[in-house]
Amino acid sequence: MDLQPLGDRLIVEVLDEEEHELFPKVEKLFDAESLEAIGEEMERTHERLMARGSPRDAVPSQTEHAATL
């Protein structure tokens, strides 16, 4: 019996799909220099988003009052 939670299995499936299906296609489409530039841009974007904090932290202030109709 598989006791691994559904969420964990889904994450593993998504990562497996990326590694075995998506990444090989991307590697065929771009040269090494382009892949490096894409990776650097992704890192900068990640750092910028992480500096903003978790989107979940903003939920209480966004839902404090009902939306106006």
RAFEN-V776524 format. One record per backbone hydrogen bond with DSSP energy under -0.5 kcal/mol. NH is the residue of the N-H (numbers start at 1). CO is the residue of the C=O. E is the energy in kcal/mol with one decimal. If there is no record, write none. Layout:
NH_CO_E ; NH_CO_E
This chain:
3_1_-0.7 ; 9_5_-2.1 ; 10_6_-2.5 ; 11_7_-2.1 ; 12_8_-2.3 ; 13_9_-2.4 ; 14_10_-2.5 ; 15_11_-2.6 ; 16_12_-2.4 ; 17_13_-2.4 ; 18_14_-2.5 ; 19_15_-2.6 ; 20_16_-2.5 ; 21_17_-2.4 ; 22_17_-1.5 ; 23_18_-3.1 ; 25_21_-1.0 ; 26_22_-2.3 ; 27_23_-2.7 ; 28_24_-1.2 ; 29_25_-1.3 ; 30_26_-1.8 ; 35_31_-2.4 ; 36_32_-2.2 ; 37_33_-2.1 ; 38_34_-2.6 ; 39_35_-2.5 ; 40_36_-2.4 ; 41_37_-2.2 ; 42_38_-2.4 ; 43_39_-2.1 ; 44_40_-2.3 ; 45_41_-2.5 ; 46_42_-2.5 ; 47_43_-2.5 ; 48_44_-2.4 ; 49_45_-2.6 ; 50_46_-2.7 ; 51_47_-1.9 ; 52_48_-0.9 ; 52_49_-0.5 ; 53_49_-0.6 ; 53_50_-0.9 ; 57_54_-1.4 ; 58_54_-0.5 ; 58_55_-1.1 ; 59_55_-0.6 ; 59_56_-0.8 ; 62_58_-1.7 ; 63_59_-1.6
